[in-house]
C-alpha cells in the first residue's frame, strides 16, 4: 500500500494526535528535479511504502506554502 498524502497540515496534525502517529511533511514544486527524484527513487520503493500505516503524510506545494516551509527550516 502506498501512503495517502494529505494537503492540509492542520488537519494532518490533528489526525496525528488522534492516532498517535508522526507527521511526515514533503514540500514539493512542480517540475523540480528533487521532487521528481524523490517520487521515483524513494516514494516508489517498498521500504517507503512500509510506512504507509505508521505515519501521516503531508505534501505541501511551494511557493504557496512558503510560510509553513519557513517553520520547518
N, C-alpha and C positions, 0 to 999 in steps of 0.2 A: 504494500500500500504506500502510495506517495503521500507526503504531508499535505494537508489543506492549508492554503495560505490565506490569512485574514488581511484586510487592508485598513483596519481601524485599530490603532494602538491602544486606545482607551478600552474598547470592548475586549481586546485580546488580554489586556492586563486584568480586567475584571474576571474573565474566564479562567485565567491562570490562577487567580486567587481562589476561585471556587473549586477548581480541580487540583489545586496544589501542584501545578506544573510550572516549569520555567518558560520564559518567553525568548524566542529566537527572532531577532529583527534583521531583515535584509533591506538595505537601501539600494534601489536599482534605478538605472537610467536606460531609456530606450536607446538602442544602437550603441551600447557601451561595451567595449571589449571584455572588461572584468565581469559584467553581468552575464554576457554570453558564455564566458568560460565557466563561471560558477554553475550555470544551468546545465552545461554539457558534461563537465568533469567532476562536479560534486553532487549536485542535487539529483542527478540521474542514477547515482550509484546505489547499490543495495545497502551499503553501510549507512548512507544518509537516510534512506527510506526506513531503516530500522528504528529511527527516532520518531516516526510519524505519530505514534501514540504516546510518546513521552514528553512532548513539548508543544507549546502553542507557537505557530509560525506566523510571522507578520512580514509582509512585503510592502514597503513604502516607496513610492515614486519620488525621485528627485527631479527638478528642484522644488516641487510642490510641498514636500515635507522637510525643507531645509532646517526649520527651527527644531524639529524633532531630531534631526541628524546632529545638530549642534549639541543637544543634550547628551547624546551618546559619544560625542567627541569624534 
